[in-house]
Amino acid sequence: MNENLFTPFSTPTILNQPATIPIILFPATLVLTSKHPINNRLATIQQNLIQLTLKQMMMTHNAKGQTWSLMLTSLITFIAMTNLLGLLPYSFTPTTQLSMNLAMAIPLWAGTVMVGLRFKTKNSLAHLLPQGTPTPLIPMLVVIETISLLIQPVALAVRLTANITAGHLLMHLIGNAALALSTANFSLTLLTSTLLTLLTILEIAVALIQAYVFTLLVSLYLHNNT
C-alpha cells in the first residue's frame, strides 16, 4: 500500500471538486426539529442536552453575554456532530483541518474582543498592563500581553485539531496492527481488537469533550469582555 498515515485527512473530492462544503453542511441535517407539541425521544434528548449545556455556559454571563446563546449553541452542536461523524468508517472529519478550525476561532475571538473594546474599553486595555508593573517593564509586558491575546484563537484551533487528529491517527495505527495480526496470532489479535474498541469509546468521549472545551473557551473570552 502506498497510502501514508495522513491520507484519511486529505480533503475528499467529488468529480474532481472539493467535497468539503457538503460535508460541513451535512451535520445540520442530523439535528432534529419538530413542529408538533410533543417530540419523539431522540429530539427530546437532544433538546435536553443542549439546554443543559447552554445553562452551564450562560449562568455566569450578563444580559449582553446571553445574547450569544444561539451562536454558542450552534457552535457546540456543529463541532460535536462533525467530530462524531468523523468516527464512522470511510468518513472525513473537517475538524482535523487547521484551516477550518482557524476559520471558526478567529471570527469568534475577534467578535469577543470587539465587544470588549466597545462596552468595556478601559478594562479591555487595562488587561494589557497588570497593576503594579514597574515602569521599566511596561513596554515589555505590553508586548507580551498583546502577543498572548493574539495567540488565543490559534491556541483554540490547534487544540481542537491536535486532539482530533491524534485520536484518529492512533485508531488508524491500532486498526492496521489488528489487521496485520489477524493471520498471525489470535490472542494478540483479540487483545488489539479490544484495545481498539476501548479507544473508539474514548474517542467518542473526546469528540464531545473537545466540542464543549472549544465552546467553553469562547464563552470565557466573551465573559471577560462583557
Order of alpha helices (4+ residues) and beta strands (2+ residues): beta-beta-alpha-alpha-alpha-alpha-alpha-alpha-alpha-alpha-alpha
